[in-house]
Amino acid sequence: MSTITQSNFAAALTDISLPVPEGLTAWDGPRPERRFGVYRNNVTIGLMGALASRFPVAEKIVGNAFFAAMLREFIRLHPPRSPLLLAYGDDLAEFVERFAPARDIAYLADVIRLEAARGRAYHAAEAAPLQAERLAAIDPDRLAELTFVAHPSLSVLTSPHPIVTIWAMNVGEMELRPIENWTSEDVLVVRPRARVEAHRLPAGGATFLSELAKGTALAAAVERATKASLDFDLSSNLAGALQAGAFIDVRWNSAGDNHD
């Protein structure tokens, strides 16, 4: 099969508006429209199943029929680029933001981002969380330049919508009821042990953890978190991060000075 035929074959698999690629034959005819249609449908159904397994809350929110129609359009425009489907759908949230029928469900894209982060955390490398005792043994005068090594499964998400509450209600962790206080929620997703966890973050927590995760020194991370929220509290945020298992190690900013 030529490269052109392969490209046309791949494109036609996920776009029903495209004809059967030239050059395909079957034992019972030169243009196997029916056979190709069955194969194309099976491929689409398989991809839809992979996406549905990654985003069950999104499907529950919009309903099976709406979700299926949305996925068909996503698959047509964004076919997989790898035979490994673990990361397929990482760009579904961006697609949903532009998908006109979902425009009235403003929070849907951020819920999908939360589910995608949970999926990435599930497949992330194992690592032992940093223990609070390690910090307690450090000279307080050296804490300002301390940097943290993020857990491989860590993600920090921000949203103008109560996405943690919406997600928790739809997985049975909270009672499903109208949300009276519709407010922004930020979330830490991490799998320090066997179970993926989603933690709602306090004021300034998203900025604080994001800065630490990219290697910003503790003092600078505190300064930026305080600018993001005047209600930021270092003690509660740092304790919460350690309890959640957000980090695996600590180091110092100065080169070559990474010992206790």
C-alpha positions as CSV (number, residue, x, y, z in Angstrom):
1,M,0.0,0.0,0.0
2,S,1.5,3.4,-1.1
3,T,2.0,6.2,1.4
4,I,-0.7,8.2,-0.3
5,T,-3.2,5.3,0.0
6,Q,-2.2,4.9,3.7
7,S,-2.9,8.6,4.4
8,N,-6.2,8.5,2.6
9,F,-7.1,5.3,4.4
10,A,-6.4,6.8,7.8
11,A,-8.3,10.0,7.0
12,A,-11.3,8.2,5.7
13,L,-11.5,6.0,8.8
14,T,-12.6,8.9,11.0
15,D,-14.4,11.1,8.4
16,I,-17.6,9.5,6.9
17,S,-17.8,12.3,4.3
18,L,-14.7,10.9,2.6
19,P,-15.0,8.1,0.0
20,V,-13.4,4.7,0.1
21,P,-9.7,5.3,-0.7
22,E,-8.5,4.5,-4.2
23,G,-6.6,1.3,-4.4
24,L,-8.6,-0.8,-1.9
25,T,-10.0,-4.1,-3.2
26,A,-11.8,-7.1,-1.8
27,W,-12.3,-10.7,-3.0
28,D,-15.9,-9.8,-4.1
29,G,-15.3,-6.4,-5.7
30,P,-12.9,-3.6,-6.6
31,R,-14.4,-0.9,-4.2
32,P,-15.5,-2.5,-0.9
33,E,-17.7,0.3,0.3
34,R,-19.7,-1.9,2.7
35,R,-16.7,-3.6,4.2
36,F,-14.9,-0.4,4.6
37,G,-18.0,1.2,6.2
38,V,-18.2,-1.6,8.8
39,Y,-14.5,-1.3,9.6
40,R,-14.8,2.5,9.8
41,N,-17.7,2.2,12.2
42,N,-15.8,-0.3,14.4
43,V,-12.8,2.0,14.6
44,T,-15.1,4.9,15.6
45,I,-16.9,2.8,18.2
46,G,-13.6,1.7,19.6
47,L,-12.3,5.3,19.9
48,M,-15.5,6.4,21.5
49,G,-15.2,3.7,24.1
50,A,-11.7,4.7,24.9
51,L,-12.8,8.3,25.4
52,A,-15.9,7.4,27.4
53,S,-13.7,5.4,29.8
54,R,-11.6,8.5,30.4
55,F,-14.4,11.0,30.8
56,P,-17.4,9.2,32.5
57,V,-18.4,12.4,34.5
58,A,-18.6,14.4,31.3
59,E,-20.8,11.7,29.7
60,K,-23.1,11.7,32.8
61,I,-23.5,15.5,32.7
62,V,-24.5,15.8,29.1
63,G,-26.2,12.4,28.6
64,N,-25.2,9.4,26.4
65,A,-26.7,10.7,23.1
66,F,-25.1,14.2,23.3
67,F,-21.8,12.8,24.4
68,A,-21.7,10.3,21.5
69,A,-22.5,13.0,19.0
70,M,-19.8,15.2,20.5
71,L,-17.2,12.4,20.4
72,R,-18.0,11.6,16.8
73,E,-17.2,15.1,15.8
74,F,-14.1,15.2,18.0
75,I,-12.8,12.0,16.4
76,R,-13.4,13.3,12.9
77,L,-11.4,16.5,13.6
78,H,-8.9,15.0,16.0
79,P,-8.0,11.4,15.1
80,P,-5.4,9.7,17.3
81,R,-1.8,10.2,16.4
82,S,-0.5,7.2,18.3
83,P,-1.6,3.6,18.6
84,L,-1.4,4.1,22.4
85,L,-4.7,5.6,23.5
86,L,-3.8,6.4,27.1
87,A,-3.4,10.1,26.2
88,Y,-6.1,10.3,23.5
89,G,-8.5,13.0,24.4
90,D,-6.1,15.2,26.3
91,D,-7.2,18.0,23.9
92,L,-10.9,17.2,24.3
93,A,-11.5,20.1,26.7
94,E,-10.2,22.6,24.1
95,F,-12.5,21.1,21.5
96,V,-15.5,21.3,23.8
97,E,-14.8,25.0,24.4
98,R,-15.3,25.6,20.7
99,F,-18.1,23.1,20.2
100,A,-21.2,25.2,19.7
101,P,-23.8,22.7,21.1
102,A,-21.9,22.7,24.4
103,R,-21.7,26.4,24.7
104,D,-24.3,26.7,27.5
105,I,-22.5,24.1,29.6
106,A,-19.7,26.5,30.5
107,Y,-18.1,24.3,33.1
108,L,-17.9,21.2,31.0
109,A,-14.4,21.8,29.6
110,D,-12.9,22.3,33.0
111,V,-14.6,19.1,34.3
112,I,-13.0,17.3,31.4
113,R,-9.7,18.8,32.3
114,L,-10.1,17.4,35.8
115,E,-10.9,14.0,34.5
116,A,-7.9,14.1,32.1
117,A,-5.6,15.0,35.0
118,R,-6.9,12.1,37.0
119,G,-6.2,9.8,34.0
120,R,-2.6,11.1,33.7
121,A,-2.1,10.7,37.5
122,Y,-3.4,7.1,37.3
123,H,-0.7,6.2,34.7
124,A,2.1,8.3,36.2
125,A,5.3,6.8,37.7
126,E,5.3,5.6,41.3
127,A,7.2,7.7,43.9
128,A,7.3,7.9,47.6
129,P,5.8,11.2,49.0
130,L,8.0,13.7,50.9
131,Q,7.6,13.2,54.7
132,A,7.0,16.2,56.9
133,E,9.8,15.1,59.2
134,R,12.3,15.9,56.5
135,L,11.2,19.6,56.5
136,A,11.2,19.7,60.3
137,A,14.9,18.8,60.3
138,I,15.9,21.6,58.1
139,D,17.5,24.8,59.5
140,P,14.8,27.5,59.4
141,D,17.3,30.0,58.1
142,R,17.6,27.9,54.9
143,L,13.9,27.5,54.2
144,A,13.5,30.6,51.9
145,E,15.7,29.1,49.1
146,L,14.2,25.6,49.5
147,T,12.8,24.1,46.3
148,F,10.5,21.1,45.9
149,V,10.4,18.2,43.5
150,A,6.8,17.5,42.4
151,H,5.3,14.1,42.5
152,P,5.2,12.6,38.9
153,S,1.4,12.4,39.1
154,L,0.8,16.1,40.2
155,S,-1.5,18.4,38.3
156,V,-2.9,21.8,39.5
157,L,-6.0,23.1,37.8
158,T,-7.8,26.4,38.2
159,S,-11.4,27.1,37.2
160,P,-14.0,29.9,37.6
161,H,-16.5,27.1,38.2
162,P,-17.0,24.7,41.2
163,I,-15.5,21.8,39.2
164,V,-14.4,19.8,42.3
165,T,-18.0,19.9,43.7
166,I,-19.5,19.0,40.3
167,W,-17.1,16.1,39.8
168,A,-17.7,14.8,43.4
169,M,-21.5,15.0,43.0
170,N,-21.3,13.0,39.8
171,V,-19.1,10.2,41.2
172,G,-21.1,9.8,44.4
173,E,-18.7,11.4,46.8
174,M,-21.2,14.2,47.5
175,E,-25.0,14.4,47.4
176,L,-26.3,15.4,44.0
177,R,-28.2,18.7,44.5
178,P,-28.3,22.3,43.2
179,I,-25.1,24.2,43.9
180,E,-26.2,27.3,45.8
181,N,-22.7,29.0,46.1
182,W,-21.5,28.9,42.5
183,T,-17.9,29.9,42.9
184,S,-14.4,29.2,41.5
185,E,-12.6,26.1,42.7
186,D,-8.9,25.1,42.2
187,V,-7.8,21.5,42.5
188,L,-4.7,19.4,43.2
189,V,-4.7,16.0,41.5
190,V,-2.2,13.5,42.7
191,R,-1.7,9.8,43.2
192,P,0.9,9.5,46.0
193,R,-0.2,5.9,46.8
194,A,-2.6,3.5,45.1
195,R,-5.6,5.9,44.7
196,V,-5.9,9.1,42.6
197,E,-7.0,11.9,44.8
198,A,-8.5,15.4,44.0
199,H,-8.1,18.0,46.6
200,R,-9.9,21.4,46.6
201,L,-7.2,24.0,47.2
202,P,-7.5,27.0,49.6
203,A,-7.0,30.6,48.7
204,G,-3.7,31.1,46.7
205,G,-3.0,27.3,46.8
206,A,-3.0,26.9,43.0
207,T,-0.4,29.6,42.5
208,F,1.7,28.4,45.4
209,L,1.7,24.7,44.3
210,S,2.2,25.6,40.6
211,E,5.2,27.8,41.5
212,L,6.8,25.1,43.7
213,A,6.1,22.4,41.0
214,K,8.1,24.3,38.4
215,G,11.1,24.8,40.8
216,T,10.4,28.3,42.3
217,A,12.0,28.7,45.7
218,L,9.7,28.7,48.7
219,A,10.0,32.4,49.6
220,A,9.3,33.5,46.0
221,A,6.4,31.0,45.7
222,V,4.9,32.5,48.9
223,E,5.2,36.0,47.5
224,R,3.5,35.1,44.3
225,A,0.7,33.2,46.1
226,T,0.1,36.2,48.4
227,K,-0.1,38.5,45.4
228,A,-2.7,36.1,43.8
229,S,-4.8,36.0,47.0
230,L,-4.5,38.2,50.2
231,D,-6.1,35.3,52.1
232,F,-3.2,32.9,51.3
233,D,-1.9,31.1,54.4
234,L,1.4,29.4,54.1
235,S,1.0,27.0,57.0
236,S,-2.3,25.5,55.9
237,N,-1.2,25.3,52.2
238,L,2.1,23.7,52.9
239,A,0.7,21.2,55.4
240,G,-2.1,20.3,53.0
241,A,0.4,19.7,50.2
242,L,2.5,17.5,52.3
243,Q,-0.5,15.6,53.6
244,A,-1.7,15.1,50.0
245,G,1.7,13.8,48.9
246,A,2.3,16.6,46.3
247,F,6.1,16.4,46.5
248,I,8.8,13.8,46.7
249,D,11.9,15.7,47.6
250,V,13.5,19.0,48.5
251,R,16.6,20.8,47.3
252,W,18.2,24.2,47.5
253,N,18.4,26.9,44.9
254,S,22.2,27.3,45.0
255,A,24.1,24.9,42.7
256,G,25.8,22.0,44.5
257,D,24.1,22.8,47.8
258,N,21.4,20.1,48.0
259,H,22.1,18.4,51.2
260,D,20.4,18.7,54.6
